Amino acid sequence: MKKCKQCRVKVSTTRKTCPLCGNFLEIINDDPVLTTYPPHQPLVQKRNLFLRILAFILIVSSLISLLINLIYNKDNLWSFYIIGGSIYLWILFKSTILSKTPIAKKLIIQMIVISLVVALIDYVSDKKLINGWSVSYVIPVLSFVTTVANIIVIMIKRMKYSDYILYFLGTIFLGFVPMILYLLKVTNILWPSLSAACLSLVTIIGMIVFGDRQTKDEIKKRFHI
C-alpha cells in the first residue's frame, strides 16, 4: 500500500506517482501489491506459437515420411501425399482459419492450393497430368464451386461488389483456366471446363448489369476501359 501526502489518500498500486496529482507516493506497507488481473497474453502471440508448433510437426512428419519412402520403397512415392497434405494444412490454418483477410481472398487461396495439391497427387499416382482426373474434373469443379460460394457470400452478407472486387474478379478469371487447359489439349473432357467458364462469364455480365456505380467504375479501372 502507498500514500500520497498531497491528496491524503491511500493507493493500492505498483506505480510510483499518484494517479490524481502526480506527486511521488510514500510506501506505507512493504507487502507486494497483488493484482487481480492475470498477465496479459495477446492473442497474436498464442496464434504465432500455435503456427510455429504446427509448422514444426508438419515439417518433421514430412521429412520422416520422405526418408522412410526413399529407403524402403522408391518406386511408389507415397510420401508426396503426406507432403502435399502438410502444405495444405499449413495454408489452411495460416491463411484461412486464423486469418482476418476477406472471405473472397480465403476462397481463392483455398481454390489455388487445393488445385495444386490434387494436381500433385494426380501426377504422383498416375505419372501424368495430361487428361488426368485433376485437370479434367477436380480443378474445373473447384473453380465452379468457388465462384458460386463468392456469389452466396455477397448475397448473404449484403456486401458491395466493390468491397472486394479484386479478389472476386480473380476468382472469376480462374474459372477460365480449365477452358484454357482444354484448348491447350491438357484435357479432353469439355463439359466441366465449359461449365466453369460459362459461370464466370455469366457472373461478369451480372456484375456489369446489376452492379452499382462504384462496381462499374472499379471494373473500368481494373480493365482500363
C-alpha positions in Angstrom: 0.0 0.0 0.0 1.2 3.5 -0.8 0.1 7.0 0.4 0.0 10.4 -1.3 0.8 13.2 1.2 -0.6 15.8 -1.1 -4.0 14.2 -1.7 -4.0 12.3 1.6 -5.3 9.1 0.0 -4.0 5.6 0.1 -3.4 3.9 -3.2 -3.0 0.1 -3.9 -0.8 0.3 -6.9 2.6 -0.6 -8.3 3.2 2.9 -9.8 5.5 5.4 -8.1 3.4 8.5 -8.6 -0.1 9.5 -7.5 -2.8 9.0 -10.2 -4.5 12.2 -9.0 -1.8 14.8 -8.6 1.3 13.2 -10.0 3.4 13.5 -6.8 5.6 10.7 -5.6 3.9 8.1 -3.4 5.1 7.1 0.0 5.3 3.4 0.8 3.4 2.6 4.0 3.3 -1.2 3.5 6.2 -3.2 2.1 4.0 -6.2 1.1 3.8 -6.6 -2.6 0.6 -5.4 -4.3 -1.4 -8.3 -5.6 -3.1 -7.6 -8.9 -6.5 -9.1 -9.6 -5.9 -9.4 -13.3 -4.0 -12.2 -15.0 -0.9 -11.4 -17.0 -1.9 -10.1 -20.4 -1.1 -12.6 -23.2 -2.0 -11.1 -26.6 -4.0 -13.4 -28.9 -1.4 -12.8 -31.6 1.3 -14.4 -29.5 -0.8 -17.5 -29.0 -1.6 -17.6 -32.7 2.1 -17.4 -33.6 3.1 -20.1 -31.1 0.4 -22.4 -32.5 1.6 -21.8 -36.1 5.2 -22.5 -35.1 4.3 -25.7 -33.3 2.1 -26.7 -36.3 4.9 -25.9 -38.8 7.4 -28.0 -36.7 5.1 -31.0 -36.6 4.3 -30.8 -40.3 7.9 -30.4 -41.4 9.2 -33.2 -39.2 6.4 -35.6 -40.3 7.0 -34.8 -43.9 10.8 -35.3 -43.7 10.3 -38.6 -41.8 7.8 -39.9 -44.3 10.0 -38.9 -47.2 13.1 -40.6 -45.6 11.2 -43.8 -45.0 9.7 -43.7 -48.5 13.2 -43.3 -50.1 14.7 -46.1 -48.0 12.1 -48.7 -48.4 10.0 -48.0 -51.5 11.5 -45.6 -54.1 9.1 -46.8 -56.8 6.0 -45.6 -55.0 6.4 -42.0 -53.8 3.5 -42.1 -51.3 5.3 -39.6 -49.1 4.3 -36.8 -51.5 0.7 -37.3 -50.4 1.8 -36.5 -46.9 3.9 -33.6 -48.0 1.0 -32.2 -50.1 -1.4 -32.6 -47.2 1.0 -30.9 -44.8 1.4 -27.9 -47.1 -2.4 -27.7 -47.4 -2.9 -27.9 -43.6 -0.4 -25.1 -43.1 -2.0 -22.8 -45.6 -5.5 -23.7 -44.3 -4.7 -22.6 -40.8 -2.4 -19.6 -41.6 -4.3 -18.1 -44.5 -7.9 -19.2 -43.8 -8.8 -20.3 -40.3 -6.6 -17.9 -38.3 -6.6 -15.1 -40.9 -8.7 -12.0 -40.8 -8.5 -11.4 -44.6 -11.7 -11.0 -46.6 -13.7 -14.2 -47.3 -13.2 -13.8 -51.1 -9.4 -13.9 -50.6 -9.7 -17.0 -48.4 -11.8 -18.8 -51.0 -9.4 -18.0 -53.8 -6.4 -19.1 -51.8 -8.1 -22.4 -50.9 -9.0 -22.9 -54.6 -5.4 -22.4 -55.8 -3.9 -24.6 -53.0 -6.3 -27.5 -53.4 -5.9 -27.4 -57.2 -2.1 -27.6 -56.8 -2.4 -30.4 -54.2 -4.7 -32.6 -56.3 -2.6 -32.0 -59.3 0.5 -33.2 -57.4 -1.4 -36.3 -56.2 -2.6 -36.9 -59.7 0.9 -36.7 -61.1 2.4 -38.9 -58.4 -0.2 -41.6 -58.7 -0.5 -41.7 -62.5 2.8 -40.2 -63.5 0.9 -37.7 -65.8 -1.2 -34.6 -65.8 -2.4 -34.7 -69.4 -6.0 -35.9 -69.4 -5.6 -36.6 -65.6 -8.6 -36.6 -63.3 -7.3 -33.4 -61.5 -7.3 -31.1 -64.6 -10.3 -32.8 -66.2 -12.7 -32.8 -63.2 -11.4 -31.5 -59.9 -10.0 -28.1 -60.9 -13.0 -27.1 -63.0 -15.4 -28.2 -60.2 -13.3 -26.2 -57.7 -13.5 -23.1 -59.9 -17.3 -23.5 -60.3 -17.9 -24.1 -56.5 -15.6 -21.1 -55.5 -17.4 -18.7 -57.8 -20.8 -19.9 -56.5 -19.6 -19.5 -52.9 -18.5 -16.0 -53.6 -21.8 -15.1 -55.0 -23.6 -16.6 -52.0 -21.4 -14.6 -49.6 -22.2 -11.4 -51.4 -25.9 -12.1 -51.2 -26.0 -13.2 -47.6 -23.7 -10.5 -46.2 -25.2 -7.8 -48.5 -21.7 -6.6 -49.3 -21.0 -4.2 -52.1 -19.2 -5.9 -55.0 -16.6 -3.1 -54.9 -15.6 -4.0 -51.3 -13.5 -6.9 -52.5 -13.8 -6.6 -56.3 -10.2 -7.6 -56.9 -10.4 -11.0 -55.3 -13.8 -11.7 -56.8 -12.5 -10.9 -60.3 -9.5 -13.1 -59.6 -11.8 -16.0 -58.8 -13.9 -15.4 -61.9 -10.9 -15.3 -64.2 -9.5 -18.5 -62.6 -12.7 -20.0 -63.9 -11.4 -19.6 -67.4 -8.2 -21.5 -66.6 -9.8 -25.0 -67.1 -11.1 -23.9 -70.5 -7.7 -22.7 -71.5 -6.3 -26.1 -70.4 -8.9 -27.8 -72.7 -7.9 -25.6 -75.6 -4.2 -26.4 -75.0 -5.2 -30.2 -75.1 -4.2 -30.7 -71.5 -7.6 -32.3 -71.0 -10.1 -33.7 -73.5 -13.2 -33.5 -71.2 -15.1 -30.5 -72.3 -18.2 -30.1 -70.1 -16.5 -29.4 -66.7 -14.2 -26.7 -68.2 -17.1 -25.2 -70.2 -19.4 -25.1 -67.2 -16.8 -23.2 -65.1 -16.0 -20.8 -68.0 -19.8 -20.1 -68.6 -20.4 -19.4 -65.0 -17.5 -17.0 -64.9 -18.8 -15.2 -68.0 -22.4 -15.0 -66.6 -21.0 -13.6 -63.3 -19.1 -10.9 -65.1 -22.2 -10.0 -67.1 -24.2 -9.9 -63.9 -21.8 -7.7 -62.2 -21.9 -5.2 -65.1 -25.7 -5.2 -65.4 -26.7 -5.3 -61.7 -23.6 -3.8 -60.0 -23.7 -0.3 -58.6 -21.9 2.7 -60.0 -18.9 2.0 -57.8 -18.6 -1.5 -59.0 -18.7 -0.4 -62.7 -16.1 2.2 -62.0 -13.9 -0.4 -60.4 -14.2 -2.7 -63.3 -13.4 0.1 -65.7 -10.4 0.9 -63.7 -9.1 -2.6 -63.5 -9.5 -3.2 -67.2 -8.5 0.3 -68.2 -11.8 0.8 -70.1 
